[in-house]
Amino acid sequence: MKTFNDFDLHADINRALAAKKYSQPTPIQLQAIPVLKQGRDLCGIAQTGTGKTAAFSLPAIHHLLTYPHRANPRGCRMLVLSPTRELAAQIAQSCRDYGRFTELSVATVFGGVPINRQIRDLAQGVDILVATPGRLLDLIDQRALRLDDVEIFVLDEADQMMDMGFIHSLRRIARLLPSRRQNLFFSATMPKEIAGLADQFLNDPVTVSVTPQATTAEKIRQFATFVEQKEKQALLTSVIQREDIDRALIFTRTKHGADRVVRHLAGAKIKAMAIHGNKSQAQRTQALQAFRSGEIKLLVATDIAARGIDVSGVSHVINFEIPNVPEQYVHRIGRTARAGAEGKAISFIAPDERPYMRDIERVTRTRAEPMPLPDNFGELVRSLPRPVQPPRDTGSKGRNPQRQREDAMRGRGPGKPGGDRGPRRDGAAGEGAEGQRKRRFRPRNKSVGAHKGAVKRVG
Ligand code: AMP
């Protein structure tokens, strides 16, 4: 069995790995680290949870330490692109952890927070920059950043980037990179369009593909309950009371849907928080921290906001609404059963969602076990407490009361007008894909299945 010592990485990296108590490399680390140390390009088909962040950042840090030189002003030596700010913050934190015994600097830039501090952070140049595409381009346009010194370029979660409409930003960024560089490209799935994008970035790559430690078939027990849409809230309350939950992620399709679930739970005196693209950065960070620390057990999320979030000890994933793209289901339930633990995925299926569940079962080649409605369900539905009223900070503040009444009559929750529309350019989890319910087919792929923005010296 190989250990990290076999990779012959810089001693400061080995110290950090010992501090993290990593004893053995994960499959993607075993495959990718030797190839990357040789300077080859890499195409990795892997999702979050497989250890891919260490797979790309350890050899990159090794390179930065082996060929030491200061980054040029407004430049960076390694650039990592991430679709969402949560994932960007998580990757940056991992780089800080793995580089904690070094002098390497790590910066994070993403939208939704003031740009001036990021401009200051980049002024002296940084070793590792983790960015979302929109904010990266804004910084380039303001001449606060240049990419002509990038030695290692990592594109993470490419399929998610495409879903969020970042393709044009990516093409522009590609044109700004120097031709001599090492490229790493990661995607959970590899349909034709993503493979085409990979071709544009990679030069004679080695391809590695890993099945996540928790595949749909193995460690996750999947259950499905057929229920009317309007009765899902009662079912959720009963599931939460009945199940032995350590931490549960509850998925909704839309941002307003997530807020509604939180309000209903609050009505039943059950504490939960929501995380989605209409929340401020501070609210999202707070919700995630509360969930990580165990202060709250229930986090209600939209797909894009939850993507890439790595929280251990998620015992349950509850699909309050079913995704129309099967791979999204795999991503969702992959949040549980991490690190060999068992997890449960429970899907609430309304009549019009049955075709989606059939697609999911066909693609994943698994079948969810039926979970019947509780005996007293009728009674439960009738006794369901009213949801608490929306708190002021959900976006309704300062809006025209007449408009709010009209929205209520149309069944729309509070929020910014058009808040559920297209993708945002700033990487702020704009969630353009959600709610569109567009049908997409991707070939089945077997391999489907943690701060702040400031520069920090990690030494
Ligand atoms: P990632 O897929 O990069 O998001 O990593 C998923 C989780 O696995 C993170 O919490 C990492 O800290 C952890 N991890 C990565 N590599 C290892 C390893 N070799 N041994 C134990 N944990 C690891």
Residues whose N, C-alpha, C, O or C-beta is under 5 A from the ligand:
A	BS01	AMP	Y22 S23 Q24 P25 T26 Q47 T48 G49 T50 G51 K52 T53 A54 D310
